[in-house]
Amino acid sequence: LAALPEALPLDLHCVLCVAENAIGPDAQRNDDVVTMYSGKTVEITNTDAEGRLVLADGIAYACRHLSPKVIVDLATLTGAQKQVTGALFAGVMANTEQAEALAVAAGKYSGDVVYPYVFCPELHMRELDSEVADMRNSTLNPNNAPASVAGLFIHSHLPTGFAGQWVHVDM
């Protein structure tokens, strides 16, 4: 950000979403149900999938308090990313084809290349079905696009009717 001109013609905000996977008496356990900042409830089915919880809270917070037109979230979210894109590409998911194309072009331009994940909520959201909460925090079938499902988990915490563009980068 230091390389940017002082007077940008836009508001730029950074919301840090940091998680520590710690052990102890207050740590999350499988089968816990938590209420997210978005108001949705989540069944914890994988305590190692804590990053997506804070990232989902971060985008919900940004939408509620900052009224963004564009959200870009960056994370080392899934080990599955390397299975999808390899060690030299990040995965990218977006809610519009335009945002996806811009992310791919920016990656090519900068040398930080990205490859699109499958964005198909109508097929993959069922991977997050839960009998005790609005959703679970990890996929039912670990062989059914887990990197895409993790991105959809984050996407599902955008407010209904979010008119902006959302880009998720899993690196």
Secondary structure, 3 states (H helix, E strand, C coil): CCCCCCCCCCCCCCCCCCCCCCCCCCCCCCCCEEECCCCCEEECCCCCCCHHHHHHHHHHHHHHHHCCCEEEEEECCCCHHHHHHCCCCEEEEECCHHHHHHHHHHHHHHCCCEEECCCCHHHHHHHHCCCCCCEECCCCCCCCCHHHHHHHHHHCCCCCCCCCEEEEEEC
